[in-house]
Amino acid sequence: MTTRRRPYAELVREAEKARLLLDAARQLGETLEPERVYERFRALLGDVVEHDGVIVSSYEDADGLIRCDYAWSDGERLDASRLPPLPLNREGGGMQSRVIVSGEPLLVNDVPEVVQHEPGIYYDVDREGTMRKVPEAGGRAGRRGRA
């Protein structure tokens, strides 16, 4: 009988992943206040992957609209209530629709690149919170793009 020995580096990575998940579960389970959960999630995410924005949205099948519950970008919190609800695209066009339809999380490395090449509804939000719909053909979202 032979046994497979796993490399030490693989075991260290798995242990670190388990530690991060346990720490995340502990921290996220300390409160039921959504705002505090979102803030803790954003901070924990920063321990695992470099990012400059986090969007948390909810979807109600009754009205078919996606609403932003939490938005953070470039080191500052955005007023999520200022972001308009978006209609769900059942074909999955648009980043948030894709997540809702597929049930899978989405990590976007370059929002402007996605906006230029994938169909969907996208918005650009400037530092003052003013939103503009990005044209579908050749549009380019800013760093605070939302879809």
N, C-alpha and C positions, 0 to 999 in steps of 0.2 A: 504494500500500500504506500502510495506516495502522497505527500501533502505539499500544497503550493505555499510557498513563503511569499508574503507580500513585501515589497520594498518598504524600508523604514519611512521614506518620504511620503509614501501613500498613506501609511498609518497615521503620520503626523497630520496630514491634510484632513483625513477623516475625523480625527480627534478634534481638530480646530473647528471643523464644520459642526460637529455635534455640540461643542462648547458654545458656538455662536447661536445655534438653534435653541439650546437650553436657556441661554441668557436672553434671547429675544422673547421666548415664551414667558419667562419670568417677568421681564419688564412690561411686555404688552398685557399680561394678565393682572397687573397691579391696579388697573383702572378700567372703568367702563365708559369714561368720557371720551367720545370720538376724537375731539381735538387733541387730547393728550396722547391717545393711541397713535394718531397720525404723526404727531411730532416725534414720538419715540421711534416709530417705524422709520421715519426719515433719517434720524440719527443712527439707528442700527444699520440701515442700508449703506450709510456712509462708511461704516466699518468694513463693508464687504466689497463695495463697488464705487468707484468715483462717479459722481453725478452732479448735475447742476439744476435738476428739477424733479419734482414728484407731483403727480396728479392723482387724486383719489376721487372717483365718481361713483354715483349710484344710478341704477336704472329701474324704472317702474314699467312693467309690461302694460299696465292699465292705460297709460297715456303714450307709451312708446318713446319717452324722452330720457336722455342721459343728462344728469345734473352733476355739476362739479361740487364736491363736498369739501375738498382741501386742495390748495395749490401752493406750491413753493418753487421759487426759481431764482437762480443767481444770488443766493444768500438772503433772500427776503420772502416773507409770506405775502401771498396775493389774497385779495378779498374774493373768495370763491363765489360769493353771492352776486358779484358783478358779472360773472361769466354766464352767458345765456345757455339755457338747456338746448341740447342738440337732438335731432331725431335719430333713432337707431337706423343704421343701414344694415338690413338683414343679410345682404350679400357680403358684409364685413368690410366695406370700404370705409376708411377713416380708422385711426388708431384705436379709439375707444370702442367703436362698434366691433372691430376685429376681436378685441379682448372679450367683450360680452358674448358675441356669437360663438367664439371658440372655447371660452372658459379657461383660456391659458393666459398667464401673465405676459407682459410685453416689455422688453427693455429696448429702448430706441437709442442708438448711438449718435444719430445726427438727424434731428427733427427737420431742418431745412431740406436735407436730401430726400427724406421720406415725402415731404409735402410736394416737392418738385416732380416726383416720379410715381406716386401712388394716388389713385382716385380717392376722393373723400371730401369732407367739409373741414376746412382748417381756418383758424383764427390767429391773428397776430395781436399780442397785448403789449402796449408800450409801458414805460415805467410809471406813467400816471394812471394806468388801469384802463386806458381807452382801447377798445377792441375794434379790429377791422377784419372783415372776412377776406381771406386770401383768395384771389382768383384761381379757379381750378386748373387752367392751362398755364403752366410756367410760373405759377405763384411761388412765393418764397416766404416762409414764416420766420419770424424773429426767434430769439432764444426762448421766448415764452410761448411758443406755438402750442396750440391745443387742438385736438381733433377728436 
